[in-house]
Amino acid sequence: MAAAAAALASSPLVHLTAAARLRLPRPRPSPAASSRWGYPRGAYLDWRPLRRCDRMRRFSVDEGGGGGEDGEKRGEEEAAAPVEAKVGAAEELGSERSRSGSFSSSSSPSSATPGVSSEPPLLSFSVDNIDTVKLLELLGPEKVDQADVKAIKEKFFGYTTFWLTREEPFGDLGEGVLFVGNLRGDREEIFGKLQRQLRELTGDKYNLFMVEEPNSEEDDPRGGPRVSFGLLRREVSEPGPTTLWQYVISLLLFLLTVFSCIELGIASKISSLPPDIVSYFTDPNATGPPPDMQLLLPFVESALPVAYGVLAIQLFHEVGHFLAAYPKNVKLGIPFFIPNFTLGTFGSITQFKSILPDRKTMFDVSMAGPLAGAALSFSMFSVGLWLSSNPAGATDLVQVPSNLFQGSLLLGLISRAILGYSALHAATVSIHPLVIAGWCGLTTTAFNMLPVGCLDGGRGLQGAFGKDALFGFGLTTYSLLGLGVVPGGPLSLPWGLYVLLCQRTPEKPCLDDVSDVGTWRRGALIASVFLVVLILIPLWDELAEDLGVGLVSSF
């Protein structure tokens, strides 16, 4: 908050000159049919502009020597005065220019001719020295109502539920309230009881969160961490709806992903492409005009099997998310596919459009997508290797360099076991297009299972072990990506930049952000991360030479 206030204080908005003022119209009296206060009979007097001025005047700073004290005293007097006095004060605001620099009048009512005015009387407000902290509070998200907070403390908390000891700000900008104290029973039963009471008292106005007590050095005597309860307004805590522009961007990204998948299929035919096109895209020293791209059109049809396979894997991945979210009443946003010309796609960004009830739901929904995508990818990869090992029963085999199988330790060993030494210890290998689609699908799934940010792996880790564990694992993952260890190839830098730009922020807390997810879920996550490492780590030269995976001496 202090950093944001300092940034706002240095912005041109705050350092306006005395000439730059917020001008607000004030009603003018008419000599005909005027009331005792000088306004037309039956006219509606809108005090909202004056109230907004009064709110801003309360935290304005006047450097005119004593003007600020007069402004505060006048604010207190106006707050205590009846409505008649406020109307009279509004008439006299033009003559208060000498008393305070906060307000000034463009013309004096006494000097104006009744019924004739060359310039309408206006109120102007100086924002030369605004208290930036209070301005941020005014412009920021709506805070909880203190009357509701008082009612919650009086009716909900006590000896049998939760003994309240203190309150702290809660939320990204402190717009909520965190109730800190001592739990007096089973946390899940008490949390459910508090949620029911909150709905009965305020309806759908607020969301109640159960989180770990911040800076707690000891666990709860009943087991597990000490808990606190956070209160936020529903419109502040819940995600916003999907906008029209988001639908348009999602469609454009999907079309680009289709194009990148077709390009991947064409690149898999590298042994059949025209030599001038291959040399232009692979030789960094190539000179001369670019080749005619129309020569690639005959290869588009043969590239479709790979493109269909990669797209099917990614769509199956998204279906897994939605199938896991539907029975738990979790809303998901539209997927934003990320195109990539090396793998066809980097996956997609799918946002939660509702607050998750607990960490089990976060884990299940997050892991369902990678599980579905990995299952289909491995099926394609295995069937493709089997078809590649039986050339008589397979058609449309493609020739790829054998050193491509050194890109993954696990997938390279599986390929070596099925295809054999003689097939992989050659310059090129004949494989079925399903092998390429399955390989790219498994690699993309492994990327998305890295425990960092709001990737599927990051969400799964946050659900299984909490946000604190995600911070440590995320820092380790960023370090390995920066050093090029995971993965060992040219994809480390673009994937790391993609995560930093689009997926670095952890997922928002669940309503029940404390309850344990169980041992088997944590074990499944640890096994998944282990498989991810085996997929992304490449075969080193010595092991590849011993196993006969690729011609090490050829590169």
Secondary structure, DSSP 8 states (H G I E B T S, - for coil): -HHHHHHHHTSTTTS--TT-EEEEE-----SSSB-TTSSBTT-----HHHHHHHHHHHTB---SSSHHHHHHHHHHHHHHS-HHHHHHHHHTGGGGTTT-SSEEESS-GGGS-TT--SS--EEEEE-TTB-HHHHHHHHS-----HHHHHHHHHHT-STTSEEEEEEEEESTTS-EEEEEEEE-S-HHHHHHHHHHHHHHHHTTSEEEEEEE-TT--SB-TTSSB-EEEEEEEHHHHS-----HHHHHHHHHHHHHHHHHHHHHHHHTTTTTS-HHHHHHHH-TT--SS---GGGGGGGHHHHHHHHHHHHHHHHHHHHHHHHHHGGGT--B---EEEEETTTEEEEEE--B-S--SBHHHHHHHHHHHHHHHHHHHHHHHHHHHHHHT-GGG--S-EEEEGGGGGG-HHHHHHHHHHH-HHHHSSSEEEE-HHHHHHHHHHHHHHHHTSSSTTSHHHHHHHHHH-HHHHHHHHHHHHHHHHHT-SSSSTTHHHHHHHIIIII-S-----SB-SS---HHHHHHHHHHHHHHHHHHS---HHHHHHHT-S-GGG-
